[in-house]
Amino acid sequence: MSDEDDEEPAVILGASTPVEGAPLARVTSRLVWPKEKSEIDRLEGDSVVRTPDGPQELSTILEDIDETYFQRHQEFENHVRAVIGTGPIPTADE
């Protein structure tokens, strides 16, 4: 072990800020791949996902995706991100 382990963290985390919804990765990690879109909707459609525009139900996001079958979770996440976009996630206070 070195003395570096005792140093302060590089980033000060500060107080916890509430964010509504679950990260997309958490939702997709609960599924086994490959998976059909209808099965994702049945299993996780009521899950609320964090998006740059605020929390959204996954079933609402799935309506805007034309693909019906996802071989891997990365493929699914890419399609979801194409719909919801990327960017900062608003906190519950905003």
Distance bins in CASP14 RR format, pairs under 12 A and 6 or more apart:
PFRMAT RR
TARGET T0000
AUTHOR 0000-0000-0000
RMODE 2
METHOD distances of the structure
MODEL  1
4 10 0 0 0 0 0 1 0 0 0 0 0
15 91 0 0 0 0 0 1 0 0 0 0 0
15 93 0 0 0 0 0 1 0 0 0 0 0
16 91 0 0 0 0 0 1 0 0 0 0 0
16 92 0 0 0 0 0 1 0 0 0 0 0
17 88 0 0 0 0 0 1 0 0 0 0 0
17 89 0 0 0 0 0 1 0 0 0 0 0
17 90 0 0 0 0 0 1 0 0 0 0 0
17 91 1 0 1 0 0 0 0 0 0 0 0
17 92 1 0 0 1 0 0 0 0 0 0 0
17 93 1 0 0 1 0 0 0 0 0 0 0
17 94 0 0 0 0 1 0 0 0 0 0 0
18 50 0 0 0 0 0 1 0 0 0 0 0
18 55 0 0 0 0 0 1 0 0 0 0 0
18 89 0 0 0 0 0 1 0 0 0 0 0
18 90 0 0 0 0 0 1 0 0 0 0 0
18 91 1 0 0 1 0 0 0 0 0 0 0
18 92 1 0 1 0 0 0 0 0 0 0 0
18 93 1 0 0 1 0 0 0 0 0 0 0
18 94 0 0 0 0 0 1 0 0 0 0 0
19 48 0 0 0 0 0 1 0 0 0 0 0
19 49 0 0 0 0 0 1 0 0 0 0 0
19 50 1 0 0 1 0 0 0 0 0 0 0
19 51 0 0 0 0 0 1 0 0 0 0 0
19 52 0 0 0 0 0 1 0 0 0 0 0
19 54 0 0 0 0 1 0 0 0 0 0 0
19 55 0 0 0 0 1 0 0 0 0 0 0
19 88 0 0 0 0 0 1 0 0 0 0 0
19 89 1 0 1 0 0 0 0 0 0 0 0
19 90 1 0 0 1 0 0 0 0 0 0 0
19 91 1 0 1 0 0 0 0 0 0 0 0
19 92 1 0 0 1 0 0 0 0 0 0 0
19 93 0 0 0 0 1 0 0 0 0 0 0
19 94 0 0 0 0 1 0 0 0 0 0 0
20 48 1 0 0 1 0 0 0 0 0 0 0
20 49 0 0 0 0 1 0 0 0 0 0 0
20 50 1 0 0 1 0 0 0 0 0 0 0
20 51 0 0 0 0 0 1 0 0 0 0 0
20 53 0 0 0 0 0 1 0 0 0 0 0
20 54 1 0 0 1 0 0 0 0 0 0 0
20 55 1 0 1 0 0 0 0 0 0 0 0
20 56 0 0 0 0 0 1 0 0 0 0 0
20 57 0 0 0 0 0 1 0 0 0 0 0
20 89 0 0 0 0 1 0 0 0 0 0 0
20 90 0 0 0 0 1 0 0 0 0 0 0
20 91 0 0 0 0 1 0 0 0 0 0 0
20 92 1 0 1 0 0 0 0 0 0 0 0
20 93 0 0 0 0 0 1 0 0 0 0 0
20 94 0 0 0 0 0 1 0 0 0 0 0
21 27 0 0 0 0 1 0 0 0 0 0 0
21 46 0 0 0 0 0 1 0 0 0 0 0
21 47 0 0 0 0 1 0 0 0 0 0 0
21 48 1 0 1 0 0 0 0 0 0 0 0
21 49 1 0 0 1 0 0 0 0 0 0 0
21 50 1 0 1 0 0 0 0 0 0 0 0
21 51 0 0 0 0 1 0 0 0 0 0 0
21 54 0 0 0 0 1 0 0 0 0 0 0
21 55 1 0 1 0 0 0 0 0 0 0 0
21 56 0 0 0 0 1 0 0 0 0 0 0
21 57 0 0 0 0 1 0 0 0 0 0 0
21 58 0 0 0 0 0 1 0 0 0 0 0
21 89 0 0 0 0 1 0 0 0 0 0 0
21 90 0 0 0 0 0 1 0 0 0 0 0
21 91 0 0 0 0 0 1 0 0 0 0 0
21 92 0 0 0 0 1 0 0 0 0 0 0
22 28 0 0 0 0 0 1 0 0 0 0 0
22 29 0 0 0 0 0 1 0 0 0 0 0
22 30 0 0 0 0 1 0 0 0 0 0 0
22 44 0 0 0 0 1 0 0 0 0 0 0
22 45 0 0 0 0 0 1 0 0 0 0 0
22 46 0 0 0 0 0 1 0 0 0 0 0
22 47 1 0 0 1 0 0 0 0 0 0 0
22 48 1 0 0 1 0 0 0 0 0 0 0
22 49 1 0 0 1 0 0 0 0 0 0 0
22 50 1 0 0 1 0 0 0 0 0 0 0
22 51 0 0 0 0 0 1 0 0 0 0 0
22 55 0 0 0 0 1 0 0 0 0 0 0
22 56 0 0 0 0 0 1 0 0 0 0 0
22 57 0 0 0 0 0 1 0 0 0 0 0
22 58 0 0 0 0 1 0 0 0 0 0 0
22 89 0 0 0 0 0 1 0 0 0 0 0
23 29 0 0 0 0 1 0 0 0 0 0 0
23 30 0 0 0 0 0 1 0 0 0 0 0
23 47 0 0 0 0 0 1 0 0 0 0 0
23 48 0 0 0 0 0 1 0 0 0 0 0
23 49 1 0 0 1 0 0 0 0 0 0 0
23 50 1 0 1 0 0 0 0 0 0 0 0
23 51 0 0 0 0 0 1 0 0 0 0 0
23 55 0 0 0 0 0 1 0 0 0 0 0
23 77 0 0 0 0 0 1 0 0 0 0 0
23 80 0 0 0 0 0 1 0 0 0 0 0
23 81 0 0 0 0 0 1 0 0 0 0 0
23 84 0 0 0 0 0 1 0 0 0 0 0
23 89 0 0 0 0 1 0 0 0 0 0 0
24 30 0 0 0 0 0 1 0 0 0 0 0
24 31 0 0 0 0 0 1 0 0 0 0 0
24 40 0 0 0 0 0 1 0 0 0 0 0
24 44 0 0 0 0 0 1 0 0 0 0 0
24 47 0 0 0 0 1 0 0 0 0 0 0
24 48 0 0 0 0 0 1 0 0 0 0 0
24 49 1 0 1 0 0 0 0 0 0 0 0
24 50 1 0 0 1 0 0 0 0 0 0 0
24 51 0 0 0 0 1 0 0 0 0 0 0
24 52 0 0 0 0 0 1 0 0 0 0 0
24 55 0 0 0 0 0 1 0 0 0 0 0
24 56 0 0 0 0 0 1 0 0 0 0 0
24 58 0 0 0 0 1 0 0 0 0 0 0
24 61 0 0 0 0 1 0 0 0 0 0 0
24 73 0 0 0 0 1 0 0 0 0 0 0
24 74 0 0 0 0 0 1 0 0 0 0 0
24 76 0 0 0 0 1 0 0 0 0 0 0
24 77 1 0 1 0 0 0 0 0 0 0 0
24 78 0 0 0 0 0 1 0 0 0 0 0
24 79 0 0 0 0 0 1 0 0 0 0 0
24 80 1 0 1 0 0 0 0 0 0 0 0
24 81 1 0 0 1 0 0 0 0 0 0 0
24 83 0 0 0 0 0 1 0 0 0 0 0
24 84 0 0 0 0 1 0 0 0 0 0 0
24 85 0 0 0 0 0 1 0 0 0 0 0
24 86 0 0 0 0 0 1 0 0 0 0 0
24 89 0 0 0 0 0 1 0 0 0 0 0
25 31 0 0 0 0 0 1 0 0 0 0 0
25 49 0 0 0 0 1 0 0 0 0 0 0
25 50 0 0 0 0 0 1 0 0 0 0 0
25 73 0 0 0 0 1 0 0 0 0 0 0
25 74 0 0 0 0 0 1 0 0 0 0 0
25 76 0 0 0 0 0 1 0 0 0 0 0
25 77 1 0 0 1 0 0 0 0 0 0 0
25 80 0 0 0 0 0 1 0 0 0 0 0
25 81 0 0 0 0 0 1 0 0 0 0 0
26 44 0 0 0 0 0 1 0 0 0 0 0
26 47 0 0 0 0 1 0 0 0 0 0 0
26 48 0 0 0 0 0 1 0 0 0 0 0
26 49 0 0 0 0 1 0 0 0 0 0 0
26 50 0 0 0 0 1 0 0 0 0 0 0
26 58 0 0 0 0 0 1 0 0 0 0 0
26 73 0 0 0 0 0 1 0 0 0 0 0
26 77 0 0 0 0 0 1 0 0 0 0 0
27 35 0 0 0 0 0 1 0 0 0 0 0
27 40 0 0 0 0 1 0 0 0 0 0 0
27 41 0 0 0 0 0 1 0 0 0 0 0
27 43 0 0 0 0 1 0 0 0 0 0 0
27 44 1 0 1 0 0 0 0 0 0 0 0
27 45 0 0 0 0 1 0 0 0 0 0 0
27 46 0 0 0 0 0 1 0 0 0 0 0
27 47 1 0 1 0 0 0 0 0 0 0 0
27 48 0 0 0 0 1 0 0 0 0 0 0
27 49 1 0 0 1 0 0 0 0 0 0 0
27 50 0 0 0 0 1 0 0 0 0 0 0
27 51 0 0 0 0 0 1 0 0 0 0 0
27 55 0 0 0 0 0 1 0 0 0 0 0
27 56 0 0 0 0 0 1 0 0 0 0 0
27 57 0 0 0 0 0 1 0 0 0 0 0
27 58 1 0 0 1 0 0 0 0 0 0 0
27 59 0 0 0 0 0 1 0 0 0 0 0
27 61 0 0 0 0 0 1 0 0 0 0 0
27 62 0 0 0 0 0 1 0 0 0 0 0
27 73 0 0 0 0 1 0 0 0 0 0 0
27 76 0 0 0 0 1 0 0 0 0 0 0
27 77 0 0 0 0 1 0 0 0 0 0 0
27 80 0 0 0 0 1 0 0 0 0 0 0
28 35 0 0 0 0 1 0 0 0 0 0 0
28 40 0 0 0 0 1 0 0 0 0 0 0
28 43 0 0 0 0 0 1 0 0 0 0 0
28 44 0 0 0 0 1 0 0 0 0 0 0
28 47 0 0 0 0 1 0 0 0 0 0 0
28 49 0 0 0 0 1 0 0 0 0 0 0
28 58 0 0 0 0 1 0 0 0 0 0 0
28 70 0 0 0 0 1 0 0 0 0 0 0
28 72 0 0 0 0 1 0 0 0 0 0 0
28 73 1 0 1 0 0 0 0 0 0 0 0
28 74 0 0 0 0 1 0 0 0 0 0 0
28 75 0 0 0 0 0 1 0 0 0 0 0
28 76 1 0 0 1 0 0 0 0 0 0 0
28 77 1 0 1 0 0 0 0 0 0 0 0
28 78 0 0 0 0 0 1 0 0 0 0 0
28 79 0 0 0 0 0 1 0 0 0 0 0
28 80 0 0 0 0 1 0 0 0 0 0 0
28 81 0 0 0 0 0 1 0 0 0 0 0
29 44 0 0 0 0 0 1 0 0 0 0 0
29 47 0 0 0 0 0 1 0 0 0 0 0
29 73 1 0 0 1 0 0 0 0 0 0 0
29 74 0 0 0 0 0 1 0 0 0 0 0
29 76 0 0 0 0 0 1 0 0 0 0 0
29 77 0 0 0 0 0 1 0 0 0 0 0
30 40 0 0 0 0 0 1 0 0 0 0 0
30 43 1 0 0 1 0 0 0 0 0 0 0
30 44 1 0 0 1 0 0 0 0 0 0 0
30 45 0 0 0 0 0 1 0 0 0 0 0
30 47 0 0 0 0 1 0 0 0 0 0 0
30 58 0 0 0 0 0 1 0 0 0 0 0
30 73 0 0 0 0 0 1 0 0 0 0 0
31 37 0 0 0 0 0 1 0 0 0 0 0
31 39 0 0 0 0 1 0 0 0 0 0 0
31 40 1 0 0 1 0 0 0 0 0 0 0
31 41 0 0 0 0 0 1 0 0 0 0 0
31 42 0 0 0 0 0 1 0 0 0 0 0
31 43 1 0 0 1 0 0 0 0 0 0 0
31 44 1 0 0 1 0 0 0 0 0 0 0
31 45 0 0 0 0 0 1 0 0 0 0 0
31 47 0 0 0 0 0 1 0 0 0 0 0
31 58 0 0 0 0 0 1 0 0 0 0 0
31 70 0 0 0 0 1 0 0 0 0 0 0
31 72 0 0 0 0 0 1 0 0 0 0 0
31 73 1 0 0 1 0 0 0 0 0 0 0
31 76 0 0 0 0 1 0 0 0 0 0 0
31 77 0 0 0 0 0 1 0 0 0 0 0
32 39 0 0 0 0 1 0 0 0 0 0 0
32 40 0 0 0 0 0 1 0 0 0 0 0
32 43 0 0 0 0 1 0 0 0 0 0 0
32 44 0 0 0 0 0 1 0 0 0 0 0
32 70 0 0 0 0 0 1 0 0 0 0 0
32 72 0 0 0 0 0 1 0 0 0 0 0
32 73 0 0 0 0 1 0 0 0 0 0 0
33 39 0 0 0 0 0 1 0 0 0 0 0
33 40 0 0 0 0 1 0 0 0 0 0 0
33 69 0 0 0 0 0 1 0 0 0 0 0
33 70 1 0 0 1 0 0 0 0 0 0 0
33 71 1 0 0 1 0 0 0 0 0 0 0
33 72 1 0 1 0 0 0 0 0 0 0 0
33 73 1 0 1 0 0 0 0 0 0 0 0
33 74 0 0 0 0 1 0 0 0 0 0 0
33 75 0 0 0 0 1 0 0 0 0 0 0
33 76 1 0 0 1 0 0 0 0 0 0 0
33 77 0 0 0 0 0 1 0 0 0 0 0
34 40 0 0 0 0 0 1 0 0 0 0 0
34 67 0 0 0 0 0 1 0 0 0 0 0
34 68 0 0 0 0 0 1 0 0 0 0 0
34 69 1 0 0 1 0 0 0 0 0 0 0
34 70 1 0 0 1 0 0 0 0 0 0 0
34 71 1 0 1 0 0 0 0 0 0 0 0
34 72 1 0 0 1 0 0 0 0 0 0 0
34 73 0 0 0 0 1 0 0 0 0 0 0
34 74 0 0 0 0 0 1 0 0 0 0 0
34 75 0 0 0 0 1 0 0 0 0 0 0
34 76 0 0 0 0 1 0 0 0 0 0 0
35 41 0 0 0 0 0 1 0 0 0 0 0
35 42 0 0 0 0 0 1 0 0 0 0 0
35 43 0 0 0 0 1 0 0 0 0 0 0
35 44 0 0 0 0 1 0 0 0 0 0 0
35 62 0 0 0 0 0 1 0 0 0 0 0
35 67 0 0 0 0 0 1 0 0 0 0 0
35 68 0 0 0 0 0 1 0 0 0 0 0
35 69 1 0 0 1 0 0 0 0 0 0 0
35 70 1 0 1 0 0 0 0 0 0 0 0
35 71 0 0 0 0 1 0 0 0 0 0 0
35 72 0 0 0 0 1 0 0 0 0 0 0
35 73 0 0 0 0 1 0 0 0 0 0 0
35 75 0 0 0 0 0 1 0 0 0 0 0
35 76 1 0 0 1 0 0 0 0 0 0 0
36 42 0 0 0 0 1 0 0 0 0 0 0
36 43 0 0 0 0 0 1 0 0 0 0 0
36 62 0 0 0 0 0 1 0 0 0 0 0
36 65 0 0 0 0 0 1 0 0 0 0 0
36 67 0 0 0 0 1 0 0 0 0 0 0
36 68 1 0 0 1 0 0 0 0 0 0 0
36 69 1 0 1 0 0 0 0 0 0 0 0
36 70 1 0 0 1 0 0 0 0 0 0 0
36 71 0 0 0 0 0 1 0 0 0 0 0
36 76 0 0 0 0 0 1 0 0 0 0 0
37 43 0 0 0 0 0 1 0 0 0 0 0
37 44 0 0 0 0 0 1 0 0 0 0 0
37 45 0 0 0 0 0 1 0 0 0 0 0
37 58 0 0 0 0 0 1 0 0 0 0 0
37 59 0 0 0 0 0 1 0 0 0 0 0
37 61 0 0 0 0 0 1 0 0 0 0 0
37 62 1 0 1 0 0 0 0 0 0 0 0
37 63 0 0 0 0 1 0 0 0 0 0 0
37 64 0 0 0 0 0 1 0 0 0 0 0
37 65 1 0 0 1 0 0 0 0 0 0 0
37 66 0 0 0 0 1 0 0 0 0 0 0
37 67 1 0 0 1 0 0 0 0 0 0 0
37 68 1 0 1 0 0 0 0 0 0 0 0
37 69 1 0 0 1 0 0 0 0 0 0 0
37 70 1 0 0 1 0 0 0 0 0 0 0
37 75 0 0 0 0 0 1 0 0 0 0 0
37 76 0 0 0 0 1 0 0 0 0 0 0
37 79 0 0 0 0 1 0 0 0 0 0 0
37 80 0 0 0 0 0 1 0 0 0 0 0
38 44 0 0 0 0 0 1 0 0 0 0 0
38 45 0 0 0 0 0 1 0 0 0 0 0
38 59 0 0 0 0 0 1 0 0 0 0 0
38 62 0 0 0 0 1 0 0 0 0 0 0
38 63 0 0 0 0 0 1 0 0 0 0 0
38 65 0 0 0 0 0 1 0 0 0 0 0
38 67 0 0 0 0 0 1 0 0 0 0 0
38 68 1 0 0 1 0 0 0 0 0 0 0
38 69 0 0 0 0 1 0 0 0 0 0 0
38 70 0 0 0 0 0 1 0 0 0 0 0
39 45 0 0 0 0 0 1 0 0 0 0 0
39 62 0 0 0 0 0 1 0 0 0 0 0
39 68 0 0 0 0 0 1 0 0 0 0 0
39 69 0 0 0 0 1 0 0 0 0 0 0
39 70 0 0 0 0 1 0 0 0 0 0 0
39 76 0 0 0 0 0 1 0 0 0 0 0
40 46 0 0 0 0 0 1 0 0 0 0 0
40 47 0 0 0 0 1 0 0 0 0 0 0
40 49 0 0 0 0 0 1 0 0 0 0 0
40 58 1 0 0 1 0 0 0 0 0 0 0
40 59 0 0 0 0 1 0 0 0 0 0 0
40 61 0 0 0 0 0 1 0 0 0 0 0
40 62 1 0 0 1 0 0 0 0 0 0 0
40 65 0 0 0 0 1 0 0 0 0 0 0
40 67 0 0 0 0 0 1 0 0 0 0 0
40 68 0 0 0 0 0 1 0 0 0 0 0
40 69 0 0 0 0 0 1 0 0 0 0 0
40 70 1 0 0 1 0 0 0 0 0 0 0
40 73 0 0 0 0 0 1 0 0 0 0 0
40 75 0 0 0 0 0 1 0 0 0 0 0
40 76 1 0 0 1 0 0 0 0 0 0 0
40 77 0 0 0 0 0 1 0 0 0 0 0
40 79 0 0 0 0 0 1 0 0 0 0 0
40 80 0 0 0 0 1 0 0 0 0 0 0
41 47 0 0 0 0 0 1 0 0 0 0 0
41 57 0 0 0 0 1 0 0 0 0 0 0
41 58 1 0 0 1 0 0 0 0 0 0 0
41 59 1 0 1 0 0 0 0 0 0 0 0
41 60 0 0 0 0 0 1 0 0 0 0 0
41 61 0 0 0 0 1 0 0 0 0 0 0
41 62 1 0 1 0 0 0 0 0 0 0 0
41 63 0 0 0 0 1 0 0 0 0 0 0
41 65 0 0 0 0 0 1 0 0 0 0 0
41 68 0 0 0 0 0 1 0 0 0 0 0
41 70 0 0 0 0 0 1 0 0 0 0 0
41 76 0 0 0 0 0 1 0 0 0 0 0
42 58 0 0 0 0 0 1 0 0 0 0 0
42 59 0 0 0 0 1 0 0 0 0 0 0
42 62 0 0 0 0 0 1 0 0 0 0 0
43 58 0 0 0 0 1 0 0 0 0 0 0
43 59 0 0 0 0 0 1 0 0 0 0 0
43 62 0 0 0 0 0 1 0 0 0 0 0
44 57 0 0 0 0 1 0 0 0 0 0 0
44 58 1 0 1 0 0 0 0 0 0 0 0
44 59 0 0 0 0 1 0 0 0 0 0 0
44 61 0 0 0 0 0 1 0 0 0 0 0
44 62 0 0 0 0 1 0 0 0 0 0 0
44 73 0 0 0 0 0 1 0 0 0 0 0
44 76 0 0 0 0 0 1 0 0 0 0 0
44 80 0 0 0 0 0 1 0 0 0 0 0
45 56 0 0 0 0 0 1 0 0 0 0 0
45 57 1 0 0 1 0 0 0 0 0 0 0
45 58 1 0 1 0 0 0 0 0 0 0 0
45 59 1 0 1 0 0 0 0 0 0 0 0
45 60 0 0 0 0 1 0 0 0 0 0 0
45 61 0 0 0 0 1 0 0 0 0 0 0
45 62 1 0 0 1 0 0 0 0 0 0 0
45 63 0 0 0 0 0 1 0 0 0 0 0
45 80 0 0 0 0 0 1 0 0 0 0 0
46 56 0 0 0 0 0 1 0 0 0 0 0
46 57 1 0 0 1 0 0 0 0 0 0 0
46 58 1 0 0 1 0 0 0 0 0 0 0
46 59 1 0 0 1 0 0 0 0 0 0 0
46 60 0 0 0 0 0 1 0 0 0 0 0
46 62 0 0 0 0 0 1 0 0 0 0 0
47 55 0 0 0 0 1 0 0 0 0 0 0
47 56 0 0 0 0 1 0 0 0 0 0 0
47 57 1 0 0 1 0 0 0 0 0 0 0
47 58 1 0 1 0 0 0 0 0 0 0 0
47 59 0 0 0 0 1 0 0 0 0 0 0
47 60 0 0 0 0 0 1 0 0 0 0 0
47 61 0 0 0 0 1 0 0 0 0 0 0
47 62 0 0 0 0 0 1 0 0 0 0 0
47 80 0 0 0 0 0 1 0 0 0 0 0
48 54 0 0 0 0 1 0 0 0 0 0 0
48 55 1 0 1 0 0 0 0 0 0 0 0
48 56 1 0 0 1 0 0 0 0 0 0 0
48 57 1 0 1 0 0 0 0 0 0 0 0
48 58 1 0 0 1 0 0 0 0 0 0 0
48 59 0 0 0 0 0 1 0 0 0 0 0
48 60 0 0 0 0 1 0 0 0 0 0 0
48 61 0 0 0 0 0 1 0 0 0 0 0
48 92 0 0 0 0 0 1 0 0 0 0 0
49 55 1 0 0 1 0 0 0 0 0 0 0
49 56 1 0 1 0 0 0 0 0 0 0 0
49 57 1 0 0 1 0 0 0 0 0 0 0
49 58 1 0 1 0 0 0 0 0 0 0 0
49 59 0 0 0 0 0 1 0 0 0 0 0
49 60 0 0 0 0 1 0 0 0 0 0 0
49 61 1 0 0 1 0 0 0 0 0 0 0
49 62 0 0 0 0 0 1 0 0 0 0 0
49 76 0 0 0 0 0 1 0 0 0 0 0
49 77 0 0 0 0 0 1 0 0 0 0 0
49 80 1 0 0 1 0 0 0 0 0 0 0
49 81 0 0 0 0 0 1 0 0 0 0 0
49 83 0 0 0 0 0 1 0 0 0 0 0
49 84 1 0 0 1 0 0 0 0 0 0 0
49 85 0 0 0 0 0 1 0 0 0 0 0
49 89 0 0 0 0 0 1 0 0 0 0 0
50 56 0 0 0 0 1 0 0 0 0 0 0
50 57 0 0 0 0 0 1 0 0 0 0 0
50 58 0 0 0 0 0 1 0 0 0 0 0
50 61 0 0 0 0 0 1 0 0 0 0 0
50 80 0 0 0 0 0 1 0 0 0 0 0
50 81 0 0 0 0 0 1 0 0 0 0 0
50 84 0 0 0 0 1 0 0 0 0 0 0
50 85 0 0 0 0 0 1 0 0 0 0 0
50 86 0 0 0 0 0 1 0 0 0 0 0
50 87 0 0 0 0 0 1 0 0 0 0 0
50 88 0 0 0 0 0 1 0 0 0 0 0
50 89 1 0 1 0 0 0 0 0 0 0 0
50 90 0 0 0 0 1 0 0 0 0 0 0
50 91 0 0 0 0 0 1 0 0 0 0 0
50 92 0 0 0 0 0 1 0 0 0 0 0
51 57 0 0 0 0 0 1 0 0 0 0 0
51 58 0 0 0 0 0 1 0 0 0 0 0
51 60 0 0 0 0 1 0 0 0 0 0 0
51 61 1 0 0 1 0 0 0 0 0 0 0
51 64 0 0 0 0 0 1 0 0 0 0 0
51 80 0 0 0 0 1 0 0 0 0 0 0
51 81 0 0 0 0 1 0 0 0 0 0 0
51 83 0 0 0 0 1 0 0 0 0 0 0
51 84 1 0 1 0 0 0 0 0 0 0 0
51 85 1 0 0 1 0 0 0 0 0 0 0
51 86 0 0 0 0 1 0 0 0 0 0 0
51 87 0 0 0 0 1 0 0 0 0 0 0
51 88 0 0 0 0 0 1 0 0 0 0 0
51 89 1 0 0 1 0 0 0 0 0 0 0
51 90 0 0 0 0 1 0 0 0 0 0 0
52 81 0 0 0 0 0 1 0 0 0 0 0
52 83 0 0 0 0 0 1 0 0 0 0 0
52 84 1 0 0 1 0 0 0 0 0 0 0
52 85 1 0 1 0 0 0 0 0 0 0 0
52 86 1 0 0 1 0 0 0 0 0 0 0
52 87 1 0 1 0 0 0 0 0 0 0 0
52 88 1 0 0 1 0 0 0 0 0 0 0
52 89 1 0 0 1 0 0 0 0 0 0 0
52 90 1 0 0 1 0 0 0 0 0 0 0
52 94 0 0 0 0 0 1 0 0 0 0 0
53 60 0 0 0 0 0 1 0 0 0 0 0
53 61 0 0 0 0 0 1 0 0 0 0 0
53 83 0 0 0 0 0 1 0 0 0 0 0
53 84 1 0 0 1 0 0 0 0 0 0 0
53 85 0 0 0 0 1 0 0 0 0 0 0
53 86 0 0 0 0 0 1 0 0 0 0 0
53 87 0 0 0 0 1 0 0 0 0 0 0
53 88 0 0 0 0 0 1 0 0 0 0 0
53 89 0 0 0 0 1 0 0 0 0 0 0
53 90 0 0 0 0 1 0 0 0 0 0 0
53 94 0 0 0 0 0 1 0 0 0 0 0
54 60 0 0 0 0 0 1 0 0 0 0 0
54 61 0 0 0 0 0 1 0 0 0 0 0
54 84 0 0 0 0 1 0 0 0 0 0 0
54 85 0 0 0 0 0 1 0 0 0 0 0
54 87 0 0 0 0 0 1 0 0 0 0 0
54 88 0 0 0 0 0 1 0 0 0 0 0
54 89 1 0 0 1 0 0 0 0 0 0 0
54 90 1 0 1 0 0 0 0 0 0 0 0
54 91 0 0 0 0 1 0 0 0 0 0 0
54 92 0 0 0 0 1 0 0 0 0 0 0
54 94 0 0 0 0 1 0 0 0 0 0 0
55 61 0 0 0 0 0 1 0 0 0 0 0
55 84 0 0 0 0 0 1 0 0 0 0 0
55 89 0 0 0 0 1 0 0 0 0 0 0
55 90 0 0 0 0 1 0 0 0 0 0 0
55 91 0 0 0 0 0 1 0 0 0 0 0
55 92 0 0 0 0 1 0 0 0 0 0 0
55 94 0 0 0 0 0 1 0 0 0 0 0
56 62 0 0 0 0 0 1 0 0 0 0 0
56 63 0 0 0 0 0 1 0 0 0 0 0
56 64 0 0 0 0 0 1 0 0 0 0 0
56 80 0 0 0 0 1 0 0 0 0 0 0
56 83 0 0 0 0 1 0 0 0 0 0 0
56 84 1 0 0 1 0 0 0 0 0 0 0
56 85 0 0 0 0 0 1 0 0 0 0 0
56 89 0 0 0 0 0 1 0 0 0 0 0
57 63 0 0 0 0 1 0 0 0 0 0 0
57 84 0 0 0 0 0 1 0 0 0 0 0
58 64 0 0 0 0 0 1 0 0 0 0 0
58 65 0 0 0 0 0 1 0 0 0 0 0
58 76 0 0 0 0 0 1 0 0 0 0 0
58 77 0 0 0 0 0 1 0 0 0 0 0
58 79 0 0 0 0 0 1 0 0 0 0 0
58 80 1 0 0 1 0 0 0 0 0 0 0
58 83 0 0 0 0 0 1 0 0 0 0 0
58 84 0 0 0 0 0 1 0 0 0 0 0
59 65 0 0 0 0 0 1 0 0 0 0 0
59 80 0 0 0 0 0 1 0 0 0 0 0
60 80 0 0 0 0 0 1 0 0 0 0 0
60 83 0 0 0 0 1 0 0 0 0 0 0
60 84 0 0 0 0 1 0 0 0 0 0 0
61 76 0 0 0 0 0 1 0 0 0 0 0
61 77 0 0 0 0 0 1 0 0 0 0 0
61 79 0 0 0 0 1 0 0 0 0 0 0
61 80 1 0 1 0 0 0 0 0 0 0 0
61 81 0 0 0 0 1 0 0 0 0 0 0
61 82 0 0 0 0 0 1 0 0 0 0 0
61 83 1 0 1 0 0 0 0 0 0 0 0
61 84 1 0 0 1 0 0 0 0 0 0 0
61 85 0 0 0 0 0 1 0 0 0 0 0
62 68 0 0 0 0 0 1 0 0 0 0 0
62 70 0 0 0 0 0 1 0 0 0 0 0
62 76 0 0 0 0 1 0 0 0 0 0 0
62 79 0 0 0 0 1 0 0 0 0 0 0
62 80 0 0 0 0 1 0 0 0 0 0 0
62 83 0 0 0 0 1 0 0 0 0 0 0
62 84 0 0 0 0 0 1 0 0 0 0 0
63 80 0 0 0 0 0 1 0 0 0 0 0
63 83 0 0 0 0 1 0 0 0 0 0 0
64 79 0 0 0 0 1 0 0 0 0 0 0
64 80 0 0 0 0 1 0 0 0 0 0 0
64 81 0 0 0 0 0 1 0 0 0 0 0
64 82 0 0 0 0 1 0 0 0 0 0 0
64 83 1 0 1 0 0 0 0 0 0 0 0
64 84 0 0 0 0 1 0 0 0 0 0 0
64 85 0 0 0 0 0 1 0 0 0 0 0
65 75 0 0 0 0 0 1 0 0 0 0 0
65 76 0 0 0 0 1 0 0 0 0 0 0
65 77 0 0 0 0 0 1 0 0 0 0 0
65 78 0 0 0 0 0 1 0 0 0 0 0
65 79 1 0 1 0 0 0 0 0 0 0 0
65 80 1 0 0 1 0 0 0 0 0 0 0
65 81 0 0 0 0 0 1 0 0 0 0 0
65 82 1 0 0 1 0 0 0 0 0 0 0
65 83 1 0 0 1 0 0 0 0 0 0 0
65 84 0 0 0 0 0 1 0 0 0 0 0
66 79 0 0 0 0 1 0 0 0 0 0 0
66 82 0 0 0 0 0 1 0 0 0 0 0
66 83 0 0 0 0 0 1 0 0 0 0 0
67 75 1 0 0 1 0 0 0 0 0 0 0
67 76 0 0 0 0 1 0 0 0 0 0 0
67 77 0 0 0 0 0 1 0 0 0 0 0
67 78 0 0 0 0 1 0 0 0 0 0 0
67 79 1 0 1 0 0 0 0 0 0 0 0
67 80 0 0 0 0 0 1 0 0 0 0 0
67 82 0 0 0 0 1 0 0 0 0 0 0
67 83 0 0 0 0 0 1 0 0 0 0 0
68 76 0 0 0 0 0 1 0 0 0 0 0
68 79 0 0 0 0 0 1 0 0 0 0 0
69 75 0 0 0 0 1 0 0 0 0 0 0
69 76 0 0 0 0 1 0 0 0 0 0 0
69 79 0 0 0 0 0 1 0 0 0 0 0
70 76 1 0 1 0 0 0 0 0 0 0 0
70 77 0 0 0 0 1 0 0 0 0 0 0
70 78 0 0 0 0 1 0 0 0 0 0 0
70 79 1 0 0 1 0 0 0 0 0 0 0
70 80 0 0 0 0 1 0 0 0 0 0 0
71 78 0 0 0 0 0 1 0 0 0 0 0
71 79 0 0 0 0 0 1 0 0 0 0 0
72 78 0 0 0 0 1 0 0 0 0 0 0
72 79 0 0 0 0 0 1 0 0 0 0 0
73 79 0 0 0 0 0 1 0 0 0 0 0
73 80 0 0 0 0 0 1 0 0 0 0 0
74 80 0 0 0 0 0 1 0 0 0 0 0
74 81 0 0 0 0 0 1 0 0 0 0 0
75 81 0 0 0 0 0 1 0 0 0 0 0
75 82 0 0 0 0 0 1 0 0 0 0 0
76 82 0 0 0 0 0 1 0 0 0 0 0
76 83 0 0 0 0 0 1 0 0 0 0 0
77 83 0 0 0 0 0 1 0 0 0 0 0
77 84 0 0 0 0 0 1 0 0 0 0 0
77 85 0 0 0 0 0 1 0 0 0 0 0
77 86 0 0 0 0 0 1 0 0 0 0 0
78 84 0 0 0 0 0 1 0 0 0 0 0
78 85 0 0 0 0 0 1 0 0 0 0 0
78 86 0 0 0 0 0 1 0 0 0 0 0
79 85 0 0 0 0 0 1 0 0 0 0 0
80 86 0 0 0 0 0 1 0 0 0 0 0
81 87 0 0 0 0 1 0 0 0 0 0 0
88 94 0 0 0 0 1 0 0 0 0 0 0
END
